[in-house]
Structure formats: structure tokens, C-alpha cells
Amino acid sequence: MAETVSEQAVITPELNGERLDAAAARLFPAYSRSRLQAWIKSGALRLDGESCRPRDKVRAGATLALEAELEAEVTWQPEAIALDIVYEDDSILVLNKPAGLVVHPAAGHADGTLVNALLNHVPAMENLPRGGIVHRLDKETSGLMVAAKSLPAHHSLVAQLQARSVKRQYCAICVGAMTGGGTIDEPIGRHPRQRKKMAVVAVGGKPAVTHYRIAQRFGHHTRVAVNLETGRTHQIRVHMAHRKYPLVGDPVYGGRPRIPKGASSDLIEALRGFPRQALHAEALGLVHPLTGEAMQFECPLPADIAALLAVLASEDPVDAGAASPY
């Protein structure tokens, strides 16, 4: 059943002369601007008792009165799916997403997603755009994500992401022995021929910036710490493949597993059997939407990536690189 909301607010002097929808967004921050515009058009949100248009100007001292049915922003259904919650309060929820979990329902994944789990955990998140999700991880990427539990928190997190102030660090295991870190500043867009893939494209791509540094060296592989300025689809996977260092286990951008010459049976099994792209969101930094506190979260490596690193350390040592090329 839809919830009924009944609220009033007085137009303050600093809002004098503003559009009605803009003033309403300032005075009723718990609701999205698009929702407020719909209520203005339907007469559920009135100015001094009169129906108005969203573009009408307001004057200081006038009263906004809201009487409306609060319909859900999303229609996805809640599902009892376990969540690994790292932090939670009334504004935000930080979780460690496992590999294999899709973030949003889409073609081929109508249910069983992260947002279904969140709606079960916090039913009120149905009233938020995208169910409170403000950024995403690929299905087979594990690690930290933040979701909003209120509209003001949603606005704040989106603004932080747009300002590139959210700090996101990933652990990636790449094919190839790197000699140093660097920055990749190359636009990303749809692949010109394979439309299900992304690619570095000079014309029509969106700006994408990836910083990476070496965290651990092996003979034919490198563990890197990756920091994102932007959040394009498949950004790390595309950028590292563009630099000829694709992620281990990435069939889309890395192709078939590359096995070093003379590799042991344990190394061959580890590389061929790794079930996903070797990518984990290990650290997340943001400003709390309500308190303004700078917050930093970390989560341990999942078992599959930790096991792969152990095999690489044992079976692909650095001093094997010169003698055993691919």
C-alpha cells in the first residue's frame, strides 16, 4: 500500500523569485525533483492553496503544502539474499559484493540481484532512484560498494562521484611483467563492431582516467593497485587490455589464458581454472552525506584471488621471467 505524505513549508527569502520546482526541491529534500514536478502538475503540491506549474515563480512567505501518495521509485521485488555488510547507518550502507552477483535486474537477470537483496534488507530503499545504488561493479568483480538509504544521502553520493572525490582502489592481477605504474587517460565507449564490448575510442568516447601502481611482481604477471577517477563501464578491464596487460581470467578483453613456457602443472591449473576477471574493489573512501566525516573502508581479498596470488608467488617467481617467455 502506498504511503501518504503530508507536509508544509514556507518559502524563505533566499528562494524568492525561484522556480516552484527548484524551491520545492530545496524545501523537501527527501523527494526527487522529478517526483516533486509530478506532484506539482497533479495538484498534490500547492502554493498558497493554488495549483501551479513547475516553472512558476515563488515569493517569500508563501506556503507550500504537500498531500500525496508516495509511490515506489522502483518496482523490483525484495529477495532474501545474504549481504556482507561492512558499515551501515541511517544514511548509507557499505557492503562487500561477492563475485557472481549482478547489481541491477536486466535482460537475463530479472531477479536474484544485489538491489533485490537491498530492498529486502531496507524496504524504504524502493523510494530511491535505482533502489539506492549510486555506482556499480561488474557481475564477476568483487568488493566494496556504497548505497544510499535516503534521498539526501543519494544526492550527496552522486555529487561526490561526479566531482571525482570518491576514492576507489582495486586489486587487479594482470598478464605480463610490468616495469612500472602509470596513468591511462583514454576515452571509453562502445566497441565500433562488437556492441556488447567497450573499447578505447577516440571519437564519441567518454573521458576515462585510471591510475595504477605495481603492488607485487611475478615472473609473467603483476599485481597492481588501481585507482579510478572516473567510473566507465569495464574501465579497468578495457584500459589494462589497451596497455597490453589484460586481467587474468577476463575472456572478454583478455582472450584465452596465456600460459608461460615451462609453467608448472599448479600454475597451469590456476590460470586456466580461474573463474572470473581477477579484480577486487579493496578500498573505498567518501565523505559521509550527513556528518561530513571523511570515511575509509577496506575489505580483505576474496579466497579465489588470494589463492591465485599464492600460486603465482610459488610457481611464477620474478627470477623466472627472463628465462621463460610466453
N, C-alpha and C positions, 0 to 999 in steps of 0.2 A: 504494500500500500504506500502511495506517495505521501511524503511528509508535508505538512502545511507550515509555511513560514509567515510570520507577521512581524514586521519591523518598521521603525520610523527613524528618520534622521533629518537634521536641519542643515540647509546649505550654509556653509561657513563663508566669511568674507573673501578668503583667498580663492574660493571657487566661483565667485560672482562673474557672470559672463561666459562660463564654460558650457560646453555641450552637456545636455542632460545625461547621456550615456557615460560620458567621461566623469562627470561629477558623481554619478551613482557608483561607478567603479571605485572611486576614492572612498566613498562613504559606506559601501557594502563590500569590503574586500574579500568576504567569504565566498563570493559568487563570481563566475567568469563574466567578462564584458559581453560576450555573445549571449549568455543567458540573460543578463540584465536588459540587453537590447530587445530580446524576445518578450520579456515581461513588460517593457515599456510599450511595445507595439500591441500587445494583447490587452493593455489596460490594467495589468496586475500591479504595475509600479506607476503611481500617480504623483503629480506635482501639484501641491495645494489642492488635492482632490480632483484634479482635471487630468484627462488623458492627453498625452503629448507625443511628439515624435522624438526619436533619439537625438536628432540634430538640433532640437530646440534649445535655446539658451536659458540658463537658470539665473536667479537673482538671490543675493544673500538674504537669509531669513526665511526663505520658502521652505516648505516641509515636503520631504519625500516619504510616501507611505507605500509599503510593500505588503501585499497579501497574495500569496501564490502557492501553487503546488510544486514541491521540489522533486522533479523527475530526475532519474539517474542519468548521468552523462554517458555511461556505457551500459550495454545490455549483456555483457559476458556474465556467465554464471560462476558463483563461488564453488570451489572444489577443495576437499580436504587433502592437500598436498603438503608434505613436510617442508618447513622452511628453516634454513640455518641462519638465524638472526644474530647479527654481530652487535647491533645497537638499536634501541627503539625508545622514542618518547612521543609526546602528543603531536609533534611536527613532522618528524622524519623516521624512516626505517632503513637501516643499512643491513644488507644481507650478503651471504656468500652463495652465489648461484652455482649449482653443480653443472658440469658438462652434460649435455644431452637435454637440458631443459630449455624449451622455447620461451621467449619473453612474452610475446603477444599472440593471440589467436590469429591465424592467417590460413590461406589455402593449404590444405594438407595437415593443418594443426588447429582444428576447430576448438579443441579443449586441451586440458592437461598442461596448461602453460603457467608461467610464473604469475601472470596477472590473475588467473583463476585462483591460484593459491593465496594471493594477497587479498582478494575480495572475500575469501573465506576467513582470513585472519582479521581483517579490518573491513567490515561490510560498508562503512561510510565512504570508503575509497571509490565506490561506484559513482559518487558525485563529483569526482575529479576528472579532468581530461586524461585520456589514456589510462584511466584507473590509477593515477598517481605516478606512473612511470615517467621519468624525465630523460632517461638515456637507456641504452640497451647494450647487451652483449650478444654475440652470435650464439647460436644454439650450442655449438661444441666448445665455446670459450667459457672457462670457469672464472669465478672470482667475485669481487666486490661490486655491488650496485647500491645506489641510494634511490628511495622512492619517497614522494611527498604524502603526508597524511592529512593535509589541509590545503586550501587554495592559496593562502598567503605563502605557505612553505613552497608550494608548486611554483608560484611566480618567482620567488627568490632563487630557487634552484635553477630554473630555466634561465633567469638573468645571469646567474653565475656561469652557467655553461656557455651562454652567448658571449660573455665577457672573457672567456677562456681562463677563468680564475680557479675552476675546479681542477685539482691536481689528481691525475690518474697515472699510476705506474703499473706496468705489466711485466711479467716474466715471460720471455719468449725463447725457445730453443730453435736455432736456425741451422740450416745446412750450410756448411762452408766454414773455413777458419778465417775469421775477421782479423784485421790488423789494427783496428781502432774503431771508435764510435763516430758519431756524426749526426747531422740533421738532414732529413729529407723534406724538402719543400716543393712538392709536386701536386698539381691538381688531380682530383679523382672524380670520375664519372662512369657512366655505363660503358662497358666494352663495346666498341663500334660494331662488332659482328656477333659476339656471344652475349646476348642481352641479359642473361642471368648472372653474368660476372661483372665486376667492377674493374677499372683499369686506370692507369695514369693517362690522362687525355689532355692535350694542350688546348683544345677548343671545346668549350662547354663544360669543363670540369669545375668542381668547387674547390676552393683553396683547402689544402690539407698539409699539416706540418707535424712531423714525427721526429722526436729526439731519441737517440739510442746510445747506450754505452756498454762496453763489454763487462759482464759480471763474472764470467767463468769461461776459460778457454779449454778446448779439447783438440784432438788431432784434426778432426774433419768437421767439427760442429762448434757452435758458440752459443753460450747462454748470454742473453742481453737483457738489460733493464730498459724498458721503453716508456717514454713519457709523451703523452698526447697533448697538443694544443687544440686540435680540432677533433671532431668525432664522426668522420665519414664512415659509411658502410664499408666493412672489411679493411679499414685503413691500414692497420699494421700488416696484415697479410699481403695487401697489394704493394705497399711501399717496400717491404723487405724483399718480396719477389722481384720488384723492379730493380733493386740493388743486387740481384743475383744471389740473395741469401734467403730463400723461401723457408717457411716454418716447417719443421719436421711434422709429418702426419697430415699435411694440407694437400688433399688431392686436387683441389680446385686451382690453386695458384702454384703448387709445388710439383705437381705431376707424380709420377711413380717414385717410390722410395729410392734414394740414392745410397748404395751400399759401398763403402770404401773397399779397395782391393785389400785382400788379406784379412778382412774382418772376421772376428771370432763368431762362432755359432750364437753366442749370447747376444752379441751386438746386432747380428743379422735379425735375430728373432725380435729384439727390442725395437728396431727401426721398422721392420715390416709389420709388426703387430701393434704399433702404437695407434690407438683407435681414433685420433682426432688431431686437429692442429694443436701444437704444443704451445698454448697461450693461456695465461692465467693473470687476471687482474688482482695484483697482490697488495696495492696500496691506494687509498682514496683520501683526498684532502678537500675540505669545503668549509664554508662559514655557516654556522647554524642560523637558519632563517629567522628565528625568534630572538635568540640571545646575542647574536653577533660573535659568538665564540668560534675561534679557529679550531677545527676538529680534524684529527688524523686517524685513519683506520688502517689496519693491516690484517691479513689473514694468511695462514700457512699454505705452502704448496700442496695441491692435492696429491693423493697417493700415486697416481699414474705418472705425473711429471717428476715427482721425487724419485720414483723407481727408475725412470729413464735417465735422469741425471746420474744416479748411482752407477748404472751400466756404462754410461759414457765415461765417467771418471775412471772406471776399472778397465774398460775394453777399448777406449779411444783416447789414450793419453796424448798430451801435447807433443811429446817427442816422436810420435809415430807419424806426424804429418808429412815430413819431408820424404820419408821412405815409402809411403803408401798412398799415392794419389788415387783419385776415383778412376 
